[in-house]
Amino acid sequence: MLLLVTGAILACVPVAYSLRQARAQAIREKFVGLDEVAANLERQVRSTATTLGMLREEMRGSGDEPCSDAGRLRLQRFGLGSQVVKSTLYLQDGKVLCSSSGALMQRLVLGPSSLRTPEGVSLYTQLRVPGLADRQYVLLEKDGYALLLYPDGLIAPFARPDLSLGLFNVKDSRYTARNGTLEQRWVEADGKADDKGHFIDQQSGYMVVRRVLSPGITGLIVATPLSTIDARVAQFAHWFIPIGVIAGLAVLGMALILIRRQVSARAELLRALNKGHLFLLYQPVFDLQDNTCIGAEALLRWQHEDGTVVPPDRFIPFAEDAGLIQLVTRRVLELVVKDLTGFLRRHPQFHLGVNLSPRDLQSMQTPALLEAMQRSIGVGNGQFVVEATERGLLEETSAMEVVNAIRALGIAIAIDDFGTGYSSLAYLTTFPFDILKVDKSFTSTACTEAVTSQVATHIIELARSLGMRSLVEGIETAEQAEFFRNKGVVYAQGYFFGKPMSASALADFLPLHSRPGQHSTPADAAA
């Protein structure tokens, strides 16, 4: 009997623990989802603020008088297609002189501005347009140029039935845009939120993410009912508890097996690090303008003991989760020193790109590791570039510190995978990037009639306007090479120029591809 009772208790313990963990995990996952929405909404708000600067620069640079026929035409063209900007205006002494909306905006009464930012941007809130009294608008103005915004349009792209979304004025704690259920106490909940801006409002039954955007003028709220969590946990319990008493011990045993496998996978990666199973391949980077090899990108691989080769996207995320990513990064830089020290001393101007994981951009150990690599090779030998993705820039403060420390070493920074995720102009204007990489998914469609065929061209123009160099990945044909050469692109890589190769193969490859015209197109040869 005692054994039966003990067995029943042992069977119930994992059930109860699993229910508790399931709820905690569901809350964590839900907050991750809310954070993603908040991050995207923040980017939307920041890009709108950037738009005002772009309007001001374009109008000033054109030389046209703001309210001339040409000036009005520019105002009209600038506001087209925006879900948020309802009108572009030119003001003087608080009065609308002209706008993209014609005479309607001449009747707009501004009154005093709500506040003025250190950058000289004046903010007017709770404006009502004559004839549209049921809607409130916000106006941003600098040096006479202004944008009339419909705040609800900022949040409209992210609206879902299970979400409550809001923008609020930090100074007066009023909502300027809202969708769904929003409580006033959420705006004033500074003391309730954790360091990520998360809190649970038990009174209303909502999970809430609250953020105040720099420079402290605008805040945002993203919330969802706790009932979405309760429904998920209740569904889990409905199926699990009836069989939990019987299967508890089995579940516990399976959990132990899974833990053992996790520990085993971590041990396997550690063993690979210690036994030298990780290695680098190097894919050439060419100067498109003279068709010479000027550098390479270091690509990490893991060769299992059974001979199979695993690409980094299969094990880098695990290394991050297991807390091993700094060891992997250290090993990559050690391999660079081992493979290329002599090569880089013979070719000190050779560009070498090294990929960093998102976690690397949050640790000041990363610049120290890069500096140690430079010392080992010899300062001045090799022109190094580190490649980072936008995901590593989410923690802006810590990432900025790491990026600045890396650039202080004379190492360039390239932003990789731009345009393939939640891209933001704010990242490009905030961080001191040197190179913008065009993802191969856009390269493959650049010479076609596909919907995305113009994306690569726009990214190249964007890089040029921001004073950055561009590097096109995935070039596989002479037609693609010619296309991007004509666009003024300097750097390119892809199977057309060379597949990833060993360090010794790279040493043989470079002398054969350092003469202009090696990969000339038929058109070049004819010329």
LINWOPE-V457928 format. One record per residue. N is the residue number from 1. RES is the residue in one small letter. SS is DSSP state (hx for helix, st for strand, lp for the rest). Layout:
((N,RES,SS) (N,RES,SS))
This chain:
((1,m,lp) (2,l,hx) (3,l,hx) (4,l,hx) (5,v,hx) (6,t,hx) (7,g,hx) (8,a,hx) (9,i,hx) (10,l,hx) (11,a,hx) (12,c,hx) (13,v,hx) (14,p,hx) (15,v,hx) (16,a,hx) (17,y,hx) (18,s,hx) (19,l,hx) (20,r,hx) (21,q,hx) (22,a,hx) (23,r,hx) (24,a,hx) (25,q,hx) (26,a,hx) (27,i,hx) (28,r,hx) (29,e,hx) (30,k,hx) (31,f,hx) (32,v,hx) (33,g,hx) (34,l,hx) (35,d,hx) (36,e,hx) (37,v,hx) (38,a,hx) (39,a,hx) (40,n,hx) (41,l,hx) (42,e,hx) (43,r,hx) (44,q,hx) (45,v,hx) (46,r,hx) (47,s,hx) (48,t,hx) (49,a,hx) (50,t,hx) (51,t,hx) (52,l,hx) (53,g,hx) (54,m,hx) (55,l,hx) (56,r,hx) (57,e,hx) (58,e,hx) (59,m,hx) (60,r,hx) (61,g,hx) (62,s,hx) (63,g,lp) (64,d,lp) (65,e,lp) (66,p,lp) (67,c,lp) (68,s,lp) (69,d,hx) (70,a,hx) (71,g,hx) (72,r,hx) (73,l,hx) (74,r,hx) (75,l,hx) (76,q,hx) (77,r,hx) (78,f,hx) (79,g,hx) (80,l,lp) (81,g,lp) (82,s,lp) (83,q,lp) (84,v,lp) (85,v,st) (86,k,st) (87,s,st) (88,t,st) (89,l,st) (90,y,st) (91,l,st) (92,q,st) (93,d,lp) (94,g,lp) (95,k,st) (96,v,st) (97,l,st) (98,c,st) (99,s,st) (100,s,lp) (101,s,lp) (102,g,hx) (103,a,hx) (104,l,hx) (105,m,hx) (106,q,hx) (107,r,hx) (108,l,lp) (109,v,lp) (110,l,lp) (111,g,lp) (112,p,lp) (113,s,lp) (114,s,lp) (115,l,st) (116,r,st) (117,t,lp) (118,p,lp) (119,e,lp) (120,g,lp) (121,v,lp) (122,s,st) (123,l,st) (124,y,st) (125,t,st) (126,q,st) (127,l,st) (128,r,st) (129,v,st) (130,p,lp) (131,g,lp) (132,l,st) (133,a,st) (134,d,st) (135,r,st) (136,q,st) (137,y,st) (138,v,st) (139,l,st) (140,l,st) (141,e,st) (142,k,st) (143,d,lp) (144,g,lp) (145,y,st) (146,a,st) (147,l,st) (148,l,st) (149,l,st) (150,y,lp) (151,p,hx) (152,d,hx) (153,g,hx) (154,l,hx) (155,i,hx) (156,a,hx) (157,p,lp) (158,f,lp) (159,a,lp) (160,r,lp) (161,p,lp) (162,d,lp) (163,l,lp) (164,s,st) (165,l,st) (166,g,st) (167,l,st) (168,f,st) (169,n,st) (170,v,lp) (171,k,lp) (172,d,lp) (173,s,lp) (174,r,st) (175,y,st) (176,t,st) (177,a,st) (178,r,st) (179,n,st) (180,g,lp) (181,t,lp) (182,l,lp) (183,e,lp) (184,q,hx) (185,r,hx) (186,w,hx) (187,v,hx) (188,e,lp) (189,a,lp) (190,d,lp) (191,g,lp) (192,k,lp) (193,a,lp) (194,d,lp) (195,d,lp) (196,k,lp) (197,g,lp) (198,h,st) (199,f,st) (200,i,st) (201,d,st) (202,q,lp) (203,q,lp) (204,s,lp) (205,g,lp) (206,y,st) (207,m,st) (208,v,st) (209,v,st) (210,r,st) (211,r,st) (212,v,st) (213,l,lp) (214,s,lp) (215,p,lp) (216,g,lp) (217,i,lp) (218,t,st) (219,g,st) (220,l,st) (221,i,st) (222,v,st) (223,a,st) (224,t,st) (225,p,st) (226,l,lp) (227,s,hx) (228,t,hx) (229,i,hx) (230,d,hx) (231,a,hx) (232,r,hx) (233,v,hx) (234,a,hx) (235,q,hx) (236,f,hx) (237,a,hx) (238,h,hx) (239,w,hx) (240,f,hx) (241,i,hx) (242,p,hx) (243,i,hx) (244,g,hx) (245,v,hx) (246,i,hx) (247,a,hx) (248,g,hx) (249,l,hx) (250,a,hx) (251,v,hx) (252,l,hx) (253,g,hx) (254,m,hx) (255,a,hx) (256,l,hx) (257,i,hx) (258,l,hx) (259,i,hx) (260,r,hx) (261,r,hx) (262,q,hx) (263,v,hx) (264,s,hx) (265,a,hx) (266,r,hx) (267,a,hx) (268,e,hx) (269,l,hx) (270,l,hx) (271,r,hx) (272,a,hx) (273,l,hx) (274,n,hx) (275,k,hx) (276,g,lp) (277,h,lp) (278,l,st) (279,f,st) (280,l,st) (281,l,st) (282,y,st) (283,q,st) (284,p,st) (285,v,st) (286,f,st) (287,d,st) (288,l,lp) (289,q,lp) (290,d,lp) (291,n,lp) (292,t,st) (293,c,st) (294,i,st) (295,g,st) (296,a,st) (297,e,st) (298,a,st) (299,l,st) (300,l,st) (301,r,st) (302,w,st) (303,q,st) (304,h,lp) (305,e,lp) (306,d,lp) (307,g,lp) (308,t,lp) (309,v,st) (310,v,st) (311,p,st) (312,p,hx) (313,d,hx) (314,r,hx) (315,f,hx) (316,i,hx) (317,p,hx) (318,f,hx) (319,a,hx) (320,e,hx) (321,d,hx) (322,a,lp) (323,g,lp) (324,l,lp) (325,i,hx) (326,q,hx) (327,l,hx) (328,v,hx) (329,t,hx) (330,r,hx) (331,r,hx) (332,v,hx) (333,l,hx) (334,e,hx) (335,l,hx) (336,v,hx) (337,v,hx) (338,k,hx) (339,d,hx) (340,l,hx) (341,t,hx) (342,g,hx) (343,f,hx) (344,l,hx) (345,r,hx) (346,r,hx) (347,h,lp) (348,p,lp) (349,q,lp) (350,f,lp) (351,h,st) (352,l,st) (353,g,st) (354,v,st) (355,n,st) (356,l,lp) (357,s,lp) (358,p,hx) (359,r,hx) (360,d,hx) (361,l,hx) (362,q,hx) (363,s,lp) (364,m,lp) (365,q,hx) (366,t,hx) (367,p,hx) (368,a,hx) (369,l,hx) (370,l,hx) (371,e,hx) (372,a,hx) (373,m,hx) (374,q,hx) (375,r,hx) (376,s,hx) (377,i,hx) (378,g,lp) (379,v,lp) (380,g,lp) (381,n,lp) (382,g,lp) (383,q,st) (384,f,st) (385,v,st) (386,v,st) (387,e,st) (388,a,st) (389,t,st) (390,e,hx) (391,r,hx) (392,g,hx) (393,l,hx) (394,l,lp) (395,e,lp) (396,e,hx) (397,t,hx) (398,s,hx) (399,a,hx) (400,m,hx) (401,e,hx) (402,v,hx) (403,v,hx) (404,n,hx) (405,a,hx) (406,i,hx) (407,r,hx) (408,a,hx) (409,l,lp) (410,g,lp) (411,i,lp) (412,a,st) (413,i,st) (414,a,st) (415,i,st) (416,d,st) (417,d,st) (418,f,st) (419,g,lp) (420,t,lp) (421,g,lp) (422,y,lp) (423,s,lp) (424,s,lp) (425,l,hx) (426,a,hx) (427,y,hx) (428,l,hx) (429,t,hx) (430,t,hx) (431,f,lp) (432,p,lp) (433,f,lp) (434,d,lp) (435,i,st) (436,l,st) (437,k,st) (438,v,st) (439,d,lp) (440,k,hx) (441,s,hx) (442,f,hx) (443,t,hx) (444,s,lp) (445,t,lp) (446,a,lp) (447,c,lp) (448,t,lp) (449,e,lp) (450,a,lp) (451,v,lp) (452,t,lp) (453,s,lp) (454,q,lp) (455,v,hx) (456,a,hx) (457,t,hx) (458,h,hx) (459,i,hx) (460,i,hx) (461,e,hx) (462,l,hx) (463,a,hx) (464,r,hx) (465,s,hx) (466,l,lp) (467,g,lp) (468,m,lp) (469,r,st) (470,s,st) (471,l,st) (472,v,st) (473,e,lp) (474,g,lp) (475,i,lp) (476,e,lp) (477,t,lp) (478,a,hx) (479,e,hx) (480,q,hx) (481,a,hx) (482,e,hx) (483,f,hx) (484,f,hx) (485,r,hx) (486,n,hx) (487,k,lp) (488,g,lp) (489,v,lp) (490,v,lp) (491,y,st) (492,a,st) (493,q,lp) (494,g,lp) (495,y,lp) (496,f,lp) (497,f,lp) (498,g,lp) (499,k,lp) (500,p,lp) (501,m,st) (502,s,lp) (503,a,hx) (504,s,hx) (505,a,hx) (506,l,hx) (507,a,hx) (508,d,hx) (509,f,hx) (510,l,hx) (511,p,hx) (512,l,hx) (513,h,lp) (514,s,lp) (515,r,lp) (516,p,lp) (517,g,lp) (518,q,lp) (519,h,lp) (520,s,lp) (521,t,lp) (522,p,hx) (523,a,hx) (524,d,hx) (525,a,hx) (526,a,hx) (527,a,lp))
